[in-house]
């Protein structure tokens, strides 16, 4: 193994351990009884926060390439996306297992009263196919459809922010921060896509002109 491969292998281990550490702290605080008077609520919010954080970090990878031509972060994008799904699963498990004790009747009663539950469920269900198709074999098998499928991440991000807004009743500062970050990231992607479309459209007359000479 050359030094370059060794470096990136070590870097991936570091990123993996760093990404897993919030979950370790949650488990440690639960074992040590450091979660306060309402541990389920604390776990619910902490797992949800880390889901959104990893989702935003994952969405930042491409804009960094577009703005600064950085590519190193793309090596970790799949791992970061899977950690988004991991913390979303923890978040959902806290709700279904610890809060509701698998009471589907209680969940159905919560939906009309708390629409954020339905939005959160929708976001999680959309995450599942993205996680299942994150392997190299699935990327090759799906081909162009893989990119189309994984564009659902933008819908998921919007649903996640809306879910947070509806969940928080008093202080909206934190969900507003996520909304601004998402708006900026989507704005960068949209601006770049529009610029590419303009370039392609402007190139069409020129291509036709050169084709006249070929004939």
N, C-alpha and C positions, 0 to 999 in steps of 0.2 A: 504493500500500500504506500503510494507516494505521499509527500507532505500535504499536498492540496486536499486529497481525499481524507486524510487523517484529520485535517483541520475542520472540514465540513462535517465529518462524523462526530467529532467532539462538540462542535457548535450545535448540532441537532440534539445531542444528549443534554447539553446545557439548556437549550430552549425547552426541551421536553420536561426537564426537572423543574424549571422555572414556571412553566405553565401548569404543572401539577401541584405546585406548592400552595396555591390558595385552597385547594381541596384538602391538602394535608392540614392546613391551619383550621379549617372547619371541623375536621375529624378530631383534631387535638382539643379544640375548644369544647366540642361536644363531650369528649371523654373527661375533660377536666372540669366540666360543668361551668364553663365561662361564657355561656350564651345568654345569661340574664334570665329574667322572669318568664320570658316567652321565647324559648329556644327554637321552636318551629318557625315562628315569624322571622327570627334572625337568620336562620338557615335559608329560608325562602328568599329573603332579600339579598343575602350574600351570594347565593348561587345564581340568582337572576342578574345581579350586577355583573358577575364574571362572565355570564353568557353574553351580555351586551358588549362588554369590554373586548372579549375575544372576537366577537362578530365585527366590531369596528376595526380592530387591529387587522383582521383578515381582509376586510374591504380596503384597507389603506395600502396594501401591497401593490396593487396595480396603479393607483394614482402616483405613488412614489416613482414607479418606472416611467410613467407618462411625463411627470414634471422634471425629474432629475436624471432619468435614464439609469436609475439604480436597479440592479437585478438580484442582488444577494438575498433580499427578503422573499423572493419568489421560491427559494428553496424550502422555506418554512411554511408557505401558504397552506398546503394541504394539511400539515400537522396542526396549524392554528385553526383551520376550519373544523377539523375533527375534535379539537378541544372545545370549540363552540358547541358542537353537538353533545359532547360529554357533559359540560356544565348545564346545558339545557335539559339533559336527561336527569341530572341531579336535581335541578329545579323542579322538574315535573314529578320526580319520585318523592320529593319532600311534600309536595301538594297531595299526591294521590295516596302515598303510603302513610306518612306521618300525620298529615292534617285530616284526611278523609278516611283513612284506614280502609281503602279500596271500596268506599261506599259510593257506588255509581248513582244511587238515588239522591244522595246529598249533592253530588256534583251537578246533576240535572236541575236540582233546586237552586244551586248557586248561579247558574248561567243567566237566567232572567234578571236576577238581582245584581250580578256582577258580570257585565259583558266582557270585561278584560279576561275572564277565564276562557271564553270562546275564542277570543283573538289570540291568546297565548297558546291554546291547543292547536289552532290553525297554523301558527308559526312553527310549532314543534313538528306537526305532521309533515309540513313542507320540508323540514330539515332532514327527515329520515331518508328520502330518496337521494339527497345530496351526499349524505354520509355513506350510504350503501354503494354509490357509484364513484367513490373517490379513489378507487384502486386503479393502477395502470391498465389492468386488463379490461376494466369497465370503460375507461377512457378510449381505448382502442376499439372496443366492441361498439360503442355508441357513436364514435366518429364525430361528425358535426353536431349531432343531436346532443352530445355531452355539454357543449357550451350553451345550447339553448336551454337545457334542463337546469344548468347551474346559474342561469340568470335569475332563477327564483330567489337567489340569495338577497336580491334587492327588495323583493316583496316581503321576504322574511324580516329584513332589517326594519322596514317601515312598520310591519305588524308588531315587531318587538318594541319599538319606540312608543307606538300607540298603546300597547299593552301596559307599558310602564306609566304613561300619562294617566291612564284610567285607574291604575292600581294605587298611585299616590294621590292622596286626597288634599293634603295641605301644601307642603313645600314642593313646588314644581321645578325648582332650579336644576336638580340632577337630570330628570328626563329631558329638560330643555337643552342641556349641554349635549346629550346624545343626539337630539334632533338637529342641532346646529352642525355637529360633526358629520352626521349622515347627509345633511343638505350639501355641505361642502364637498364631500366625497362623490356624491351623485352628480353634483355640478361639474366637477372635474371630468368625470367619465362622459357626461352628456356633451360638454364643450368639445372634448377631443373627438367624439363620434361625429358631431356636426362639422368639424373642420375636415375630417377625413372624407365626409360625404361631399363637401364643397370641392375638395381637391379632385375627387373622382368625377364629379359632374363637369368640372372645368376641363378635365382631361379628355372627355368624350369628343368634342369638336376637333381637338388636335389629332386624336387617333383617326378620326374619319378623314381628315386632311391628308395624313400620311398614307392611308390606305388607297387614296386616289393614285398616288405615285406607284404603289405596288402593282396595281392593276395595269 
